Amino acid sequence: MDILSQQLFNGLTIGSVYSLVALGLTLVYGILHIPNFAHGAMYMLGAYVTLTMMLLWGIHYWLAMAVSVLVVGLLSVLMERLVFHPLRNAPPIHDKIAAIGILLFLEALAQLIWGADYRSMGTPYGEVINLFGLTVTMQRVLINVGAVVVMLLLYLFLKKTMVGSTIIAMAQNREGAHLVGINTNKVAMLTFLISGGLAAIAASLAAPINLVFPGMGHLVILKAFVIIILGGMGSIPGAILGGYILGFSESLGATYLSNDYKDIIAFLLLVIILSFRPKGLFAREGF
Amino acid sequence: MNKFRVIVFLSVLSIVFVLAGCIENPSDEASGEGTEKETETPSTEGGEKLVNIGFSGPLSGPAAYYGERSFSGLEMAAEEINKNGGFEVDGQTYKINLVSLDDKYLPNEAAANAKRLVQEHQTPIVYTPHSGGVKAMQVFNEQEKFLIGAYTSEPDVTEAGNSLTVRIPPRYDNYIEPFTNYTMERFGKKLAALPTSTQYGKDWSETLLPYWKEQGGEVIYDSSIDFSKETDFFTLVTNALKEDPDVLFIGGPSEPTAKLVKQARELGFEGGFIIMDQAKLDEMKKVTKADSYELFEGSIGVMPLVNADYPGTPQFVENYQEKYENDPGSEAGFHYISLYVFVEAMKAAGTVDDSEAIRAHIQDGLDQLPKEKQVYVIDEVGKDGGFKADRSVAAIEEGEIVPIKVGE
């Protein structure tokens, strides 16, 4: 087993999950300039909804994931309507506090509904396969392929459809978008819908290789924030590239430098990149 | 607009209730309470009095499950005692009232909780299920005169010489020798260490690794894993297996540890596992799809309580399963038995509030413990306050739990 290629694959897997989570976060930031801490809770809920569908009604994994995307997406829209929309004219700090509040609320709610214990999500794709001398499981291949497919679809949606263009327009200039007749309310809701859906997809893909529990959002949310700062707040290519950079730096850093210091390596990278490009790898215009 | 909000709120609420019925939920009764909860105050009849017993543990956050399971042992013991009419000390009948506070697994919160329990509820005994909390309470427990029910296998907490600490489970360093001998003989001399990165995991490493080398073994990989930060363990496991070890030393909460085993097997590891006492083999088994020990072949760890054969175990396991619809872990078992021991000690001491007298009569409490309550066999309490329990060790051989004899 070649250690380097194995670790590259591991880095790719973890990077895919990070990217998907960071994408949802960066989309919302790009449009509304809200650092949505509650995104971690959306990730957690995504995993729980998929798991519930699978256990309770025996729904197939993919179908359960689709339901989860819908449910979490709508919850995300609801969150925008009930919390962030009324706060649109408040000072920015209020959004932050509200987001943290939602995070804590949803975590406690999940613990109330599903209990505090760890749960395991079994998928039909557990088998181990040998891919060019690498040991991988089917689920890991799915994570990688799934992430790329989702990113491509998102790209096509934003660049090639009218609705998608409205999101970009609003990210570039909110007032301008309003002036040319874009309904900013609708666009904000749409953005939250996509963001929640992305979190649900990421969680449903990643949950089988780990566990499902109320605190699972913390595993990814801090790293997702690092990624969007690294990539440029609000930038989509930045989120994707940043996710993979963090994934690779973790797996290679743990292998060739030191496992105990791999987080330091990731943050050092952040400092270095920010000192050369203070606004992140892709500043906003690269949306 | 307001009407719209009310409708939305109500529909969300109804979704929550629909979901609340979802997935059979073993820990439902114990879960979800906020920062403070007081169990229902038991009814006292004429002339009966209440003794408050304190508990400070993680009831929210990532370790909530552990805290709830620990508390469930106390809860069960207290309910049984109260149902049987309480207990009599010096002609006065008492019932037990448990007061629990959430410390989120933090030492400083545990200390604040202990203060509050002692001052507001006059608890003679305060339980806490983590070594950090115990150490924080030890700073002032002798002045404030309360006994610490320390559920931790960390030997430090009793070696410090605190006169009002009772360590309930066996010290972990007792396990080092049997674990080493078994795996070294069965699998070989090359060890890779990948335990949890908590202080407890580090202490284990620092005890196990030197002993392993002393016995002629070789440590080829030494690192740790932070279960609260890693989304995926593949990277770390790949590194640990790089040099082809015979034995993997792992541990942490049961469920993530089981995932670690699974991923090591996926990566082609065929050796044995030394499993820290924090993880329980029976809980680990439940995480695997097949619900069998096949994956864990060659693991050595603490004997799961459901498989133990002490006098009081079968009855306890049955009652626990009935009440909580789940298998009890050792944390529930030890908390259960310890409350009985404390009650017996109170009887022998003839007081319910003098913690020094209670501590002095713990040995009598152990001697007086009825056989049917012996979920574990604890012969004596050491001078330092540590229970000397029969340590029982189990290994997985051909997919079955096999008890391993431990030479004294």
Contacts between the chains, C-beta under 8 A, distances in Angstrom:
chain1	res1	chain2	res2	distance
A	1	B	268	7.5
A	3	B	238	7.0
A	3	B	239	7.9
A	3	B	242	5.9
A	6	B	238	5.4
A	7	B	235	6.4
A	7	B	238	6.2
A	7	B	239	7.9
A	10	B	232	7.2
A	10	B	234	4.7
A	10	B	235	4.5
A	10	B	238	6.2
A	11	B	235	7.2
A	13	B	232	6.4
A	13	B	234	7.0
A	14	B	231	6.1
A	14	B	232	5.0
A	14	B	234	8.0
A	14	B	235	7.1
A	17	B	231	6.0
A	17	B	232	7.5
A	51	B	23	7.4
A	52	B	19	6.7
A	52	B	22	4.8
A	52	B	23	5.9
A	55	B	22	7.8
A	55	B	23	5.3
A	56	B	22	5.1
A	56	B	23	6.3
A	78	B	8	6.6
A	78	B	12	7.0
A	81	B	8	7.5
A	82	B	5	7.1
A	82	B	8	7.0
A	108	B	32	7.5
A	108	B	34	7.6
A	108	B	60	7.0
A	109	B	16	7.1
A	111	B	31	6.0
A	111	B	32	5.6
A	111	B	60	6.9
A	111	B	64	6.5
A	112	B	20	7.5
A	112	B	31	6.8
A	112	B	32	3.8
A	113	B	16	6.6
A	113	B	19	5.3
A	113	B	20	5.1
A	113	B	22	7.5
A	114	B	22	7.6
A	114	B	23	6.4
A	114	B	25	6.8
A	115	B	25	5.0
A	115	B	26	7.0
A	115	B	27	4.3
A	115	B	28	6.1
A	115	B	31	4.6
A	115	B	32	7.8
A	115	B	65	7.7
A	116	B	27	6.3
A	116	B	31	5.2
A	116	B	60	7.8
A	116	B	64	3.7
A	116	B	65	4.3
A	116	B	68	6.3
A	117	B	26	7.1
A	117	B	27	5.5
A	117	B	65	4.6
A	117	B	255	7.7
A	118	B	65	6.9
A	118	B	253	7.2
A	118	B	255	3.6
A	118	B	256	7.1
A	118	B	287	7.4
A	119	B	23	7.7
A	120	B	255	7.1
A	120	B	259	7.7
A	120	B	286	8.0
A	120	B	287	4.6
A	120	B	288	7.8
A	120	B	289	7.8
A	122	B	289	4.8
A	126	B	289	6.8
A	128	B	266	5.1
A	135	B	266	6.6
A	135	B	267	5.2
A	135	B	268	6.0
A	137	B	266	5.8
A	140	B	234	7.6
A	206	B	231	6.2
A	206	B	232	7.6
A	209	B	231	8.0
A	209	B	232	5.6
A	209	B	234	7.6
A	209	B	259	7.8
A	209	B	263	7.7
A	210	B	230	8.0
A	210	B	231	5.9
A	210	B	232	6.6
A	210	B	233	7.9
A	210	B	256	7.7
A	210	B	259	6.5
A	211	B	255	5.5
A	211	B	256	6.2
A	211	B	259	6.3
A	211	B	287	7.5
A	213	B	62	7.2
A	213	B	65	7.9
A	214	B	64	7.7
A	215	B	61	6.5
A	215	B	62	4.2
A	215	B	228	7.5
A	218	B	62	7.8
A	218	B	228	7.1
A	219	B	228	7.6
A	219	B	229	6.5
A	219	B	230	7.1
A	219	B	231	4.8
A	220	B	231	6.1
A	250	B	235	6.7
A	251	B	235	4.3
A	254	B	235	5.4
A	254	B	236	6.4
A	254	B	239	6.1
A	255	B	235	7.3
A	255	B	238	7.6
A	255	B	239	5.5
A	259	B	223	4.3
A	259	B	224	7.7
A	259	B	236	6.2
A	259	B	239	6.5
A	260	B	223	6.5
A	260	B	224	7.2
A	263	B	229	7.5
